[in-house]
Amino acid sequence: MERPSLPTREKRYFGKGLPYLDLDDLTGYLVVIEGSDGAGRSTQIRVLKEWLQFKGFGVAETGWTRSSLVGPAIDVAKAGHAMNNLTFNLLYATDLADRLEHEIIPALRSGFIVLSDRYVYTAMARAAVRGADMEWIRPLYGFAVVPDLVIYLKVDVNTLLRRLLMSSGLDYWEAGLDQNPDCDPYDSFRRYQTKLVKEYNSLSKEFEFKSVNAKKAIRSIQKDLRNDVAKLLGFELSQDDLKIGSSS
């Protein structure tokens, strides 16, 4: 299938950016899927990627803590439950900066659609919940490219808890046990995720996310995502685009 042409869209940084990287020739699009753990981001990105590739687009995927430079170090630090607030934020900023320079920007320069499983907004939300100085946090991510589209998978805390219990169970950091060390894991999860969802909702209004009800069936959510992405890329959805197989 012939690769579709993409409409030109200006790229810019959140802040001063990376002085040695020029954004003028970035012809691809950065699409971010945000939401709490258990919102269904990974499943939706997988299906969305397959559909876009079938449509003829070049697609690259990136995600939180996948940097080859610091990803393993973050895993070790998290396993030891020993990260303080400063270390927590600096490691995540380094992870994104490395992926931005070596994965995201090169893919955008090549005209790819980059699907990002979380972005600076997750860092901001988690930092705010942990009481970090947001006047320091926000400029810290000034090197990041502003996404062309952010889709927020919005879901309530009870649904998140039920999904996690049915899948992988509660993770130390997902449950916010670093914030509530003496608390029952389930109570800690509710406290932490309630605050986190509140932050996501606030960021959604500030940065004008496209919100999708993530309590719906997978196919229904995927249709919403395809509709938002098609509008961004400037093409009309066909009836075939709305047919999502049982494997999806």
ChimeraX attribute file (.defattr): number of C-alpha atoms within 10 A of each C-alpha:
attribute: neighborCount
match mode: 1-to-1
recipient: residues
	/A:1	8
	/A:2	7
	/A:3	11
	/A:4	12
	/A:5	13
	/A:6	17
	/A:7	12
	/A:8	12
	/A:9	14
	/A:10	12
	/A:11	19
	/A:12	17
	/A:13	15
	/A:14	16
	/A:15	15
	/A:16	12
	/A:17	17
	/A:18	16
	/A:19	7
	/A:20	7
	/A:21	9
	/A:22	13
	/A:23	17
	/A:24	11
	/A:25	14
	/A:26	19
	/A:27	22
	/A:28	28
	/A:29	29
	/A:30	23
	/A:31	22
	/A:32	26
	/A:33	23
	/A:34	26
	/A:35	25
	/A:36	22
	/A:37	16
	/A:38	21
	/A:39	23
	/A:40	21
	/A:41	21
	/A:42	16
	/A:43	12
	/A:44	19
	/A:45	19
	/A:46	13
	/A:47	18
	/A:48	20
	/A:49	19
	/A:50	13
	/A:51	16
	/A:52	17
	/A:53	15
	/A:54	12
	/A:55	14
	/A:56	13
	/A:57	21
	/A:58	19
	/A:59	20
	/A:60	17
	/A:61	18
	/A:62	19
	/A:63	17
	/A:64	17
	/A:65	21
	/A:66	15
	/A:67	22
	/A:68	12
	/A:69	13
	/A:70	19
	/A:71	19
	/A:72	13
	/A:73	15
	/A:74	20
	/A:75	11
	/A:76	12
	/A:77	16
	/A:78	14
	/A:79	12
	/A:80	9
	/A:81	12
	/A:82	12
	/A:83	15
	/A:84	11
	/A:85	13
	/A:86	11
	/A:87	13
	/A:88	18
	/A:89	19
	/A:90	13
	/A:91	18
	/A:92	22
	/A:93	20
	/A:94	18
	/A:95	22
	/A:96	27
	/A:97	18
	/A:98	18
	/A:99	21
	/A:100	19
	/A:101	16
	/A:102	13
	/A:103	17
	/A:104	26
	/A:105	25
	/A:106	15
	/A:107	23
	/A:108	22
	/A:109	16
	/A:110	14
	/A:111	19
	/A:112	22
	/A:113	24
	/A:114	23
	/A:115	23
	/A:116	22
	/A:117	19
	/A:118	23
	/A:119	21
	/A:120	23
	/A:121	20
	/A:122	20
	/A:123	19
	/A:124	21
	/A:125	22
	/A:126	21
	/A:127	21
	/A:128	16
	/A:129	18
	/A:130	18
	/A:131	10
	/A:132	16
	/A:133	11
	/A:134	13
	/A:135	8
	/A:136	9
	/A:137	19
	/A:138	16
	/A:139	14
	/A:140	17
	/A:141	24
	/A:142	16
	/A:143	20
	/A:144	23
	/A:145	20
	/A:146	19
	/A:147	18
	/A:148	17
	/A:149	18
	/A:150	25
	/A:151	22
	/A:152	26
	/A:153	24
	/A:154	21
	/A:155	20
	/A:156	15
	/A:157	21
	/A:158	12
	/A:159	13
	/A:160	21
	/A:161	19
	/A:162	12
	/A:163	16
	/A:164	16
	/A:165	12
	/A:166	10
	/A:167	9
	/A:168	9
	/A:169	13
	/A:170	16
	/A:171	13
	/A:172	16
	/A:173	14
	/A:174	18
	/A:175	23
	/A:176	25
	/A:177	21
	/A:178	18
	/A:179	15
	/A:180	15
	/A:181	11
	/A:182	9
	/A:183	14
	/A:184	11
	/A:185	18
	/A:186	15
	/A:187	14
	/A:188	21
	/A:189	25
	/A:190	17
	/A:191	18
	/A:192	23
	/A:193	24
	/A:194	15
	/A:195	18
	/A:196	24
	/A:197	20
	/A:198	13
	/A:199	19
	/A:200	23
	/A:201	17
	/A:202	13
	/A:203	17
	/A:204	19
	/A:205	11
	/A:206	9
	/A:207	10
	/A:208	13
	/A:209	19
	/A:210	18
	/A:211	19
	/A:212	19
	/A:213	15
	/A:214	22
	/A:215	16
	/A:216	11
	/A:217	9
	/A:218	16
	/A:219	18
	/A:220	15
	/A:221	18
	/A:222	22
	/A:223	17
	/A:224	17
	/A:225	21
	/A:226	18
	/A:227	16
	/A:228	16
	/A:229	21
	/A:230	15
	/A:231	11
	/A:232	16
	/A:233	18
	/A:234	11
	/A:235	13
	/A:236	10
	/A:237	14
	/A:238	8
	/A:239	7
	/A:240	7
	/A:241	15
	/A:242	15
	/A:243	11
	/A:244	15
	/A:245	8
	/A:246	7
	/A:247	6
	/A:248	14
